[in-house]
Every structure is written in structure tokens, then in C-alpha cells.
């Protein structure tokens, strides 16, 4: 896999074209999984792991990589599969990723290749139980099902983020906000939707949620069918970037191209933090960008935006 990610910084041409690149990997067994290349910093053979006392059982230890101490999560264990045996670790790989402003490594059995896909081919997972709870999307490639894991759910299970807004933020001029127009939140991760909804509700804002960009766009269009402007119905939209069927970049592009939707204030709110290039946001015409997830920062920013409009 050496050099497979060398060109990650040149991949911005995919932005606004509803495309993504997936790094394909295996856990135990033949099932193939995928992770967005933009989340990946590095792929390497599993180094020596040092154990951490009292850590979550899915954290196999920490690795010392390029001066950083990085927790290594057994991704199979995290979705309720058996652990990779210690004597097989040397043959395994670590996918170093950056999510929600933190770096972590995912232990996987094998890494395959990078494929270029259209988000329209990435579909919500079928309804089901068991490990399906940990899927955020699926796609087909060469007649094989590729499963895309809800990493935000796994990280929330392993190391829960602070989700509550601080009292001093809540007390800051929130008394009249319940009368505000709702904020539309588009995100394919149930965990992320819950986090944002909880944050906005704490400062008195009504929230409407949709699970992907297509659902959000259909909803917005339905509101303006009577010829009204979207600002009569929605205060602002907070959208994830990575979503099945239609990503956040394409959602922004489509909204800004529709006269009745163009005035909607859109914030992209994404776990694509460290490798994220703000030029991408400007390219598609989003009004704002924030890396996930700090409830106080999000609450403060949303209040600031809404206060500016009134």
C-alpha cells in the first residue's frame, strides 16, 4: 500500500461532482468494507502496539507513529466481530484516520485498493439488526456488496464526545429562539443527527432532520412549491459532507443554483477535519464550514449567524 495515498491532496477535483474515492479493506472473512479516502492520513503495516490499562476492550493499544501516540481500534471488534488474534497482528494493517479533530488508527486484516465512485451509487443500508446498526451506507462493486461503516457511531461508543451545551452558552440570549424558524440538519449518521439536534434544542431552536442530501433537497423543494422563498420556512441548513445518494457539496451546489433556495444559509459540518481544504467549501458556494463536533462552538456559531439575520 506504500504510496497509495500520495495524491490525496490532489483529489479536490471530485468536489461538487457527487463523487468520492473509497479505500477498500477487509476485516475477518471475505466481506469488503470501504472508507472515504479524505478521512485517511496513512496506511501502514501494523506496528508494535503498547497496551493501555483500563481502556475500552476494542482499543488494542497505542502505536507510536511519527512522534504521535495514536490509539488503535480493532474495527472488527467494534462492530461485534471476534478480535484479530495477537499472533496475526504483524500481517495486519493500520488505517490512520482523522475524525472529529482526533487521530486514531483502525486495525484491519487487509487493505485492497482505492476506487472512484459516484455518491448516487452509495445507498442507505438495508433495514436490519446486528452489525447493520454500524453501517451508514452500502454499494455494489463488481457484483460484490461493499459495506461502509458508521465510524462516528463507533467512535461515540469507544470515546463518547461531550454532547451538552455549556450553561453559559444556553443562557446567552436564547429566550426568544423557540419562535425561530427551524434549522434543517442533513446527516446520514444517526449519532451525528442526535448530537446536532440535542445541541440546537438546548439553545431553543426547532430542528428538522433528513438522512441524506437527496432527502434534504426534496424537502426544501417541497417547501417552495407555492412560489415562496426558502427563507420563509427554514432559518438555515447544517449539512454533513459525506452522505449516500447525494453528498453535501452537491446539495449546496444544487441549492445555490435554484433561485428559490439560493438565499438559504448553508453550513457544512463535517468530520473531514485535518485533511479538509476550505477551498472546497468556497468552490461549491457554502456559506460556512465547521469541523465536528464541539457543541459549544456549534451553538455559538449558529446563534451568531441567526442574530446577524435579524
For each residue, the residues with C-beta under 8 A, 3 or more apart:
1: 4 43 44 93 111
2:
3: 6
4: 1 23 43 111 113 114
5: 8 37 40 41 42 43
6: 3
7: 10 11
8: 5 11 37 38 40 275
9: 12 275 277
10: 7 13
11: 7 8 14 21 37 38
12: 9 15 277 279 280 283
13: 10 17
14: 11 17 19 20 21 116
15: 12 249 280 283 284
16: 249 250 253 283 284
17: 13 14 250
18: 118 119 120 246 247 249 250
19: 14 116 117 118 119
20: 14 36 37 38 116 117 119 122 242 247
21: 11 14 36 37 38 114 115 116 117
22: 34 35 36 37 114 115 117 139 146 148
23: 4 34 35 36 37 40 43 95 111 113 114
24: 32 33 34 111 112 113 114 115 141 146
25: 32 33 34 35 93 95 108 109 110 111 112
26: 29 30 31 32 33 108 109 110 111 112
27: 31 33 75 76 79 81 108 109
28: 76 81 82 84 109
29: 26
30: 26
31: 26 27 145 147
32: 24 25 26 112 141 144 145 146 147
33: 24 25 26 27 75 108 146 147 148 149
34: 22 23 24 25 115 139 146 147 148
35: 22 23 25 39 40 95 97 106 148 149 151
36: 20 21 22 23 39 40 242 272
37: 5 8 11 20 21 22 23 40 114
38: 8 11 20 21 272 275 276
39: 35 36 97 98 99 151 271 272 275
40: 5 8 23 35 36 37 43 95 96 97
41: 5 96 97 98 103 274 275
42: 5 65 96
43: 1 4 5 23 40 93 94 95 96 111
44: 1 47 65 93 94 96
45: 90 92 93 94
46: 49 72 89 90 91 92 93 94 107
47: 44 63 64 65 94
48: 63
49: 46 60 61 62 63 72 89
50: 61 62 63 64
51: 55 60 61
52: 55 59 61 62 71
53:
54:
55: 51 52 59 71
56: 59 157 158 159
57: 77
58: 73 74 77 78 158
59: 52 55 56 71 72 73 74 158
60: 49 51 72 73 74 83 89 107
61: 49 50 51 52 71 72
62: 49 50 52 69 70 71 72
63: 47 48 49 50 69 70 72 94 105
64: 47 50 67 68 69 70
65: 42 44 47 68 70 96 105
66:
67: 64
68: 64 65 103
69: 62 63 64
70: 62 63 64 65 96 103 104 105
71: 52 55 59 61 62 104 105
72: 46 49 59 60 61 62 63 94 104 105 106 107
73: 58 59 60 77 78 104 105 106 107 154 158
74: 58 59 60 77 78 83 84 107
75: 27 33 78 79 106 107 108 149 154
76: 27 28 79 81 82 83 84 107 108 109
77: 57 58 73 74 80 81 82 83
78: 58 73 74 75 134 154 157 158
79: 27 75 76 131 134 149 154
80: 77 130 131 134
81: 27 28 76 77 131
82: 28 76 77
83: 60 74 76 77
84: 28 74 76 88 89 92 107 109
85: 88 89
86: 89
87:
88: 84 85 91 92 109
89: 46 49 60 84 85 86 92 107
90: 45 46
91: 46 88 109
92: 45 46 84 88 89 107 108 109 110
93: 1 25 43 44 45 46 107 108 109 110 111
94: 43 44 45 46 47 63 72 105 106 107 108
95: 23 25 35 40 43 105 106 108 111
96: 40 41 42 43 44 65 70 103 104 105
97: 35 39 40 41 103 104 105 106 151
98: 39 41 101 102 103 273 274 275
99: 39 102 104 151 152 155 271 273 292
100: 152 155 161 271 273 291 292 293
101: 98 273 274 291 292 294
102: 98 99 155 159
103: 41 68 70 96 97 98 274
104: 70 71 72 73 96 97 99 155
105: 63 65 70 71 72 73 94 95 96 97
106: 35 72 73 75 94 95 97
107: 46 60 72 73 74 75 76 84 89 92 93 94
108: 25 26 27 33 75 76 92 93 94 95 111
109: 25 26 27 28 76 84 88 91 92 93
110: 25 26 92 93
111: 1 4 23 24 25 26 43 93 95 108
112: 24 25 26 32
113: 4 23 24
114: 4 21 22 23 24 37
115: 21 22 24 34 141
116: 14 19 20 21
117: 19 20 21 22 121 122 139 141
118: 18 19 121 122
119: 18 19 20 122 213 243 244 245 246 247 250
120: 18 245 246
121: 117 118 139 140
122: 20 117 118 119 137 138 139 148 244 245
123: 137 138 139 244 245
124: 137 138 188 211 212 244 245
125: 128 132 135 136 137 138 147
126: 132 138
127: 132
128: 125 132
129: 132 133
130: 80 133
131: 79 80 81 134 135
132: 125 126 127 128 129 135
133: 129 130 153
134: 78 79 80 131 149 150 153 154
135: 125 131 132 138 147 148 149 150
136: 125 148 149 150 151 152 153 188 189 244
137: 122 123 124 125 148 188 244
138: 122 123 124 125 126 135 145 146 147 148
139: 22 34 117 121 122 123 145 146 148
140: 121 143 144 145 146
141: 24 32 115 117 144 146
142:
143: 140
144: 32 140 141
145: 31 32 138 139 140
146: 22 24 32 33 34 138 139 140 141
147: 31 32 33 34 125 135 138
148: 22 33 34 35 122 135 136 137 138 139
149: 33 35 75 79 134 135 136 154
150: 134 135 136 153 154 189 190 191
151: 35 39 97 99 136 154 155 271
152: 99 100 136 155 156 189 191 192 271 292
153: 133 134 136 150 156 157 189 190 191
154: 73 75 78 79 134 149 150 151 157 158
155: 99 100 102 104 151 152 158 159 161
156: 152 153 159 160 161 191
157: 56 78 153 154 160
158: 56 58 59 73 78 154 155
159: 56 102 155 156
160: 156 157 163
161: 100 155 156 195 293
162: 294 295
163: 160 194 195 198 199 295
164: 198 202 295
165: 169 170 199 202 203 295 296 299
166: 169 170 295 296
167: 170 171
168: 171 172
169: 165 166 172 203 296 299 300
170: 165 166 167 174 202 203 299
171: 167 168 174
172: 168 169 300 303
173: 176 303 307
174: 170 171 177 203 204 303
175: 204
176: 173 179 180 204
177: 174 180 203 204 205 303 306
178: 204 205 206
179: 176
180: 176 177 204 205 206 235 306
181: 206 231 232 233 234 235
182: 205 206 207 208 234 235
183: 200 205 206 207 208 234 235 236 237 238 302
184: 207 208 209 210 216 219 220 234 236 237 238
185: 193 196 197 200 207 208 209 210 237 238 239
186: 209 210 211 212 213 215 216 237 238 239 240 243 248 251
187: 192 193 196 209 211 239 240 243 269
188: 124 136 137 192 211 212 240 242 243 244
189: 136 150 152 153 192 193 240
190: 150 153 193 194
191: 150 152 153 156 194 195
192: 152 187 188 189 195 196 240 271 292 293
193: 185 187 189 190 196 197 209 211
194: 163 190 191 197 198
195: 161 163 191 192 198 199 292 293 295
196: 185 187 192 193 199 200 207 238 269 293 298
197: 185 193 194 200 201 207 209
198: 163 164 194 195 201 202 295
199: 163 165 195 196 202 203 295 298 299
200: 183 185 196 197 203 205 207 298 299 302
201: 197 198 204 205 207
202: 164 165 170 198 199 295 299
203: 165 169 170 174 177 199 200 299 302 303
204: 174 175 176 177 178 180 201
205: 177 178 180 182 183 200 201 235 302 306
206: 178 180 181 182 183
207: 182 183 184 185 196 197 200 201
208: 182 183 184 185 219 234
209: 184 185 186 187 193 197
210: 184 185 186 215 216 219
211: 124 186 187 188 193 215 243
212: 124 186 188 215 216 243 244 245 246
213: 119 186 216 217 239 243 245 246 247 248 250 251
214: 217 218 245 246
215: 186 210 211 212 218 219
216: 184 186 210 212 213 219 220 237 239 251
217: 213 214 220 221 246 251 254 255
218: 214 215 221 222
219: 184 208 210 215 216 222 223
220: 184 216 217 223 224 230 234 237 255 261 264
221: 217 218 224 225 258 261
222: 218 219 225
223: 219 220 228 230 233 234
224: 220 221 227 228 229 230 233 260 261
225: 221 222
226:
227: 224 260
228: 223 224 232 233 260
229: 224 232 260 263
230: 220 223 224 233 234 260 261 263 264
231: 181 234 263 264
232: 181 228 229
233: 181 223 224 228 230
234: 181 182 183 184 208 220 223 230 231 237 264
235: 180 181 182 183 205 265 306 309
236: 183 184 264 265 266 267 302 305 306
237: 183 184 185 186 216 220 234 255 264 265 266 267
238: 183 184 185 186 196 266 267 269 298 302
239: 185 186 187 213 216 243 248 251 252 266 267 268 269
240: 186 187 188 189 192 243 248 268 269 270
241: 247 248 249 268 270 272
242: 20 36 188 247 248 270 271 272
243: 119 186 187 188 211 212 213 239 240 246 247 248 251
244: 119 122 123 124 136 137 188 212
245: 119 120 122 123 124 212 213 214
246: 18 119 120 212 213 214 217 243 250 251 254
247: 18 20 119 213 241 242 243 250 251
248: 186 213 239 240 241 242 243 251 252 268 270
249: 15 16 18 241 252 253 268 280 284
250: 16 17 18 119 213 246 247 253 254 284
251: 186 213 216 217 239 243 246 247 248 254 255 266
252: 239 248 249 255 256 266 268 284 285 286
253: 16 249 250 256 257 284 285
254: 217 246 250 251 257 258 261
255: 217 220 237 251 252 258 261 262 264 266
256: 252 253 261 262 266 284 285
257: 253 254 262
258: 221 254 255 261 262
259: 262
260: 224 227 228 229 230
261: 220 221 224 230 254 255 256 258 264
262: 255 256 257 258 259
263: 229 230 231
264: 220 230 231 234 236 237 255 261
265: 235 236 237 287 288 305 309
266: 236 237 238 239 251 252 255 256 286 287 288
267: 236 237 238 239 286 287 288 289 290 301 302 305
268: 239 240 241 248 249 252 281 286 288 289 290
269: 187 196 238 239 240 289 290 291 292 293 298
270: 240 241 242 248 273 276 289 291 292
271: 39 99 100 151 152 192 242 291 292 293
272: 36 38 39 241 242 275 276 291
273: 98 99 100 101 270 276 291 292
274: 41 98 101 103
275: 8 9 38 39 41 98 272
276: 38 270 272 273 280 289 291
277: 9 12 280
278: 281 282 289
279: 12 282 283
280: 12 15 249 276 277 283 284
281: 268 278 284 286 288 289
282: 278 279 285 286
283: 12 15 16 279 280
284: 15 16 249 250 252 253 256 280 281
285: 252 253 256 282
286: 252 266 267 268 281 282 289
287: 265 266 267
288: 265 266 267 268 281 301 305
289: 267 268 269 270 276 278 281 286
290: 267 268 269 297 298 301
291: 100 101 269 270 271 272 273 276
292: 99 100 101 152 192 195 269 270 271 273
293: 100 161 192 195 196 269 271 298
294: 101 162 297 298
295: 162 163 164 165 166 195 198 199 202 298 299
296: 165 166 169 299 300
297: 290 294 300 301
298: 196 199 200 238 269 290 293 294 295 301 302
299: 165 169 170 199 200 202 203 295 296 302 303
300: 169 172 296 297 303 304
301: 267 288 290 297 298 304 305
302: 183 200 203 205 236 238 267 298 299 305 306
303: 172 173 174 177 203 299 300 306 307
304: 300 301 307 308
305: 236 265 267 288 301 302 308 309
306: 177 180 205 235 236 302 303 309 310
307: 173 303 304 310
308: 304 305
309: 235 265 305 306
310: 306 307
